[in-house]
Amino acid sequence: MFGALLDAGKEAGKYLGQSMRLMVGLPEYDTYLAHMERTHPDVTPMTYEEFFRERQEARYGGNRGTCC
């Protein structure tokens, strides 16, 4: 019983941590790599730098010169 409760707590903590990182804009490169390997094995994944840049542009609008 306690083992199942501990496992559920660990799983909840994993998702809570992932949600917090997404809320503050930290990209999940490991998740991206796993997705690419699983669903697009024939495509070369972006490097961390490319991935980070792409996520920043997606979040903040890239080269848009306006604030609002």
C-alpha positions in Angstrom: 0.0 0.0 0.0 2.7 2.5 1.0 4.8 1.5 -2.1 1.9 2.4 -4.4 1.4 5.7 -2.6 5.1 6.5 -2.9 5.1 5.6 -6.6 2.1 7.9 -7.2 3.8 10.7 -5.3 6.9 10.3 -7.4 4.9 10.3 -10.6 3.0 13.4 -9.5 6.3 15.1 -8.6 7.6 14.4 -12.1 4.6 16.0 -13.8 4.6 18.9 -11.4 8.3 19.6 -12.1 7.7 19.4 -15.8 4.7 21.8 -15.5 6.7 24.3 -13.5 9.5 24.2 -16.1 7.1 24.8 -18.9 5.4 27.7 -17.0 8.6 29.6 -16.7 9.7 28.8 -20.2 12.5 26.2 -19.7 12.5 23.9 -22.7 12.4 20.1 -22.3 15.2 19.0 -24.6 15.3 15.5 -23.3 11.6 15.1 -24.0 12.1 16.5 -27.5 14.9 14.0 -28.2 12.7 11.1 -26.9 9.9 12.3 -29.1 12.1 12.6 -32.2 13.6 9.1 -31.7 10.2 7.6 -31.1 8.2 9.3 -33.9 10.7 10.7 -36.4 13.7 8.3 -36.4 14.7 9.3 -39.9 15.0 13.0 -39.0 18.2 14.4 -37.4 17.1 16.3 -34.2 18.1 19.8 -33.6 21.1 20.5 -31.4 20.4 21.9 -27.9 21.3 25.4 -29.1 19.0 25.2 -32.1 16.2 23.8 -30.0 16.6 26.5 -27.3 16.6 29.2 -30.0 13.5 27.7 -31.7 11.6 27.6 -28.4 12.5 31.2 -27.5 11.3 32.4 -30.9 8.1 30.4 -30.5 7.5 31.9 -27.1 8.5 35.5 -27.6 7.8 35.9 -31.3 11.2 35.8 -32.8 12.1 38.9 -34.7 8.9 40.9 -34.1 9.9 44.4 -33.3 6.8 45.2 -31.3 6.1 44.8 -27.6 2.4 44.2 -27.6 
